[in-house]
Amino acid sequence: MKQKDGLPIRKGRSPMSFTDMKLLAIQPRTDLDAVGKRRLRLTNQIQKQIAFLENHAVGKKRRGAWYVQQADGSFILSVRYGKHDLELAKGKYAIGCQTTAECISALKQALLVVSKGTFDDQLAKISTQIRARFKPK
């Protein structure tokens, strides 16, 4: 006898049993340091922008997007941390893309660059500037 998903039902055990799996003790979560938190925050925002672009392709537009569509249909995309554009190369703050697929590809490449720590110095500087605005004088 088989379940709906095609897996056999074993007699005497519930269909959802963990006997075939290697179970581990609960591992305590380690807190991220400041650098890791900034990277995670930027990574989450990049993934959010990818979702915005996927929705843009089906006609839904959102505020807070990092891209601007030009009159000719091309896009200008910047990678941002807070309200600050990140410097992608010396003096370059944006990427020119022809389609939403190219923008998504560029953002996926940015995810790889973020995970390697390329933007860590910029993120630290911007983060310090942002925090300085909230300190009482």
C-alpha positions in Angstrom: 0.0 0.0 0.0 1.3 3.5 -0.9 0.5 7.0 0.2 -0.5 9.8 -2.1 3.2 10.8 -2.7 4.1 7.3 -3.7 6.1 6.4 -0.6 5.2 3.0 1.1 3.4 3.1 4.4 5.2 0.9 6.9 3.1 -1.1 9.3 3.4 -0.1 13.0 4.9 3.3 12.3 3.3 6.6 11.5 3.8 8.0 8.0 5.9 10.8 9.5 8.6 9.1 11.5 12.2 10.2 12.1 13.7 6.7 12.4 15.5 7.0 9.0 17.1 10.3 9.7 20.2 11.3 11.6 18.9 13.4 14.5 21.2 15.9 16.3 21.1 17.7 19.6 20.0 21.3 19.5 22.9 23.6 18.7 22.9 27.0 20.3 22.6 29.8 17.8 25.6 32.1 17.6 25.0 35.8 17.5 26.4 37.6 14.5 29.0 40.2 15.0 28.4 43.8 13.7 30.0 42.9 10.3 27.8 39.8 9.9 24.7 41.8 10.9 25.4 44.4 8.3 26.0 41.8 5.6 22.8 40.0 6.5 20.8 43.2 6.4 22.2 44.1 2.9 21.6 40.5 1.7 18.0 40.6 2.8 17.5 44.0 1.1 19.0 42.6 -2.2 16.7 39.6 -2.0 13.8 42.1 -1.5 14.9 44.0 -4.6 15.0 40.8 -6.6 11.3 40.2 -5.6 10.5 43.8 -6.6 12.0 43.2 -10.1 10.1 39.9 -10.5 6.9 41.8 -9.7 7.9 44.6 -12.0 8.0 42.1 -14.9 4.4 41.3 -14.3 3.3 44.9 -14.0 3.5 45.5 -10.2 5.6 48.5 -9.2 6.8 49.3 -5.7 8.1 52.2 -3.8 11.6 51.8 -2.4 13.0 50.1 -5.5 16.7 50.6 -6.2 16.1 50.7 -10.0 14.8 53.3 -12.3 13.3 52.5 -15.7 14.4 54.9 -18.5 12.3 56.1 -21.4 13.9 53.6 -23.7 13.0 50.7 -21.4 16.4 50.1 -20.0 17.1 50.3 -16.2 19.6 52.0 -14.0 20.2 49.9 -10.8 22.1 51.0 -7.7 22.9 48.9 -4.7 21.9 50.7 -1.5 22.5 50.4 2.2 20.0 52.6 3.9 19.6 55.7 1.7 23.3 55.5 0.5 24.4 54.1 -2.8 27.3 51.8 -2.5 30.4 52.4 -4.7 30.6 49.4 -6.9 33.9 50.4 -8.5 36.0 53.5 -8.3 33.6 56.4 -8.9 30.8 54.0 -10.2 27.6 53.8 -8.2 25.1 52.2 -10.6 24.7 49.4 -13.2 23.0 49.9 -16.6 20.7 47.0 -17.5 18.5 46.4 -20.6 16.0 44.1 -19.0 14.6 43.1 -15.7 16.4 39.7 -16.1 19.7 41.5 -16.4 18.9 43.5 -13.2 18.1 40.3 -11.4 21.3 38.8 -12.6 23.2 41.9 -11.4 21.6 41.7 -8.0 22.5 38.0 -7.7 26.1 38.9 -8.5 25.9 41.6 -5.8 24.8 38.9 -3.3 28.0 37.0 -4.1 30.1 40.1 -3.7 28.4 40.9 -0.4 29.1 37.4 0.9 32.8 37.8 0.2 33.0 40.9 2.3 33.8 43.4 -0.5 31.4 46.1 0.8 32.3 45.6 4.5 34.3 48.9 4.8 31.6 50.9 3.1 28.9 49.3 5.2 30.9 50.2 8.4 31.4 53.8 7.3 27.7 54.3 6.3 26.5 52.5 9.5 28.7 54.9 11.6 27.2 57.9 9.8 23.7 56.7 10.4 24.3 56.0 14.1 25.9 59.5 14.5 22.6 61.1 13.5 20.8 59.4 16.4 23.2 60.3 19.2 22.1 63.1 21.5 24.1 66.3 21.3 
